[in-house]
Amino acid sequence: GDTVKKIKLAELQTLLESNRGKVVVLNLWATWCPPCRKEIPGFLNLYGQYKDKGLEILGVAFDENGEEVVPPFLKALDVGYQNYLDGGDIAPAYELQAYPTTIIYGRDGKVASKHIGYLSEKDLDSELTKLLK
């Protein structure tokens, strides 16, 4: 079936680097977290709207038994953007305090903003509109 691979911080940094020139939304989440589940449909709408304009969304799931629970979850919601499983060293680098945490990178590869907790489609949209200009 579909596998979701584990990613280490170094690989994540390489991935972010390779997406420089795009606006990247990095979503740190877990399947058991209600606000995470609640915000994904909005992310999907905006991804559909802006992926041709330079938006990339990357998800990193922090479920303990991620190999079992994450792929069916992504499939059920028809998540079209790339997701990975935490390889163990990502949370400290982002000073992860709560799920979801969303870090938005501008086209220059620098962090434009960090959101702790639920991020509404409307708020994300208005931020992306500015960054994608």
Disulfide bonds with the S-S distance in Angstrom:
Cys33-Cys36 2.20
